[in-house]
Amino acid sequence: MPTSAFEPPYYAVVFTSSRTDHDPEGYDRTAARLSALVRDIPGFLGEDFARSPGGLAISVAYFRDLAGIEEWRRHPEHLEAKRRGRERWYERYAIHIARVEHSHAYKRE
């Protein structure tokens, strides 16, 4: 989880999903692998993730620019994970891309 705000402008890719009960170990392995891979994408800034008790998951990836988002979107392992996600892991999902104009953070010291 980012501990400080990023300097705007930047982009947030918000992925909301509801999962199936199919292959949770495969999902967890793939999610960990993708989280490691995205760090190598130029312009990647960080990510946040949360899951509700009811099964709604939200992940947000932050990128400096749209070029980084596009490079990640076309990454071969990411493309394969999206295919498997539609076949096995997701009941539904949505992706939203937003330009962040203002950002600040708080951390208890």
N, C-alpha and C positions, 0 to 999 in steps of 0.2 A: 504494500500500500504506500503510495507516495506520502512522504512526511512533510512536504512543502509544496506550495503552489508552483506551477510552471509559469514562465514569463509568456503572457499572451502576445499575439494570437497563436493559437495552436488548435489541434483538432481532437475531438473525443469520438471514438467509435464505441457505441453502446450496443451490447449484444444481450438481449433478454431471451430467456429460453425456459421451457418446461421439458423435463427429461422423461424418457421411458425408464423401465426397470431393467432393460436389456444391457448386459455386458458392462456393469459398472467399473470393473477393473480395467477393461480396455479403454473406457472413457477417461479414467483417471490417469492412466499412462500417457494417453494421447494429449490430454490437457497439459500435463507437466512438460512433455516434449515441446509442444507449441509455445508454451510460456518461455522456455529456454531459447527457442529459435527466434522468436520475434525480437529478442534483445539485440540481435545482429542486424536488424533492418535499420538503415540510415534514417534518422529522424524519430525513431521510437523513443518515447520519454518515460513511460512507466505504465502500470496497470493496476486496477482495483477489481475485487471480486466479492460478491456476497450471494448467499443463498437463504431463502426464507424457509421456515418450517413447512410451508405448504408446497415447496418444490420449485418456486420461481427462482431462477438464477439470473444475476446481472453481472456482466463483466464489462469493464470500460478500459479500453486501451487508448493511450494518449500519444499523438504523433505531432511533430513539428509542422508537417505539411502533407498535402494530399498525395504527393509523389511517394512518400513512405507508406501510406495506406494502400496505394495501388500496388506497390512492390509486395507488400504482405498479402494482399488479396490474390496475387498471382503465384505465390510461393508454392512449389509442387507439393510439399508435405501438408501445407494448409489446405490446398485444394482437395487432397485425398481425405483429410480429416472432415472437411465439409461434406464430402460424398458419404462417408461412413456415418456422419451425424444424421443426415437425412434418412439413411437406410435403417439405422439402429437406435440412435441415442436420443433423438428429439421428437417430442409430440408436436412442438411448434417452436418457432423462434422468430425474432425480428432484429434487424440491424438498423441503427440510426447513426448518422454521421453529422456532427455539429461542430461549427467553428466556435471556439471559446474566446470571448472578447475580454472577460474579466475573470480573475482567479485569485483567491487568497486562502490561507490555511491557518489553523490554530493547533498548537500542540502544548499540552500541559507540561510544564517543566518540573 
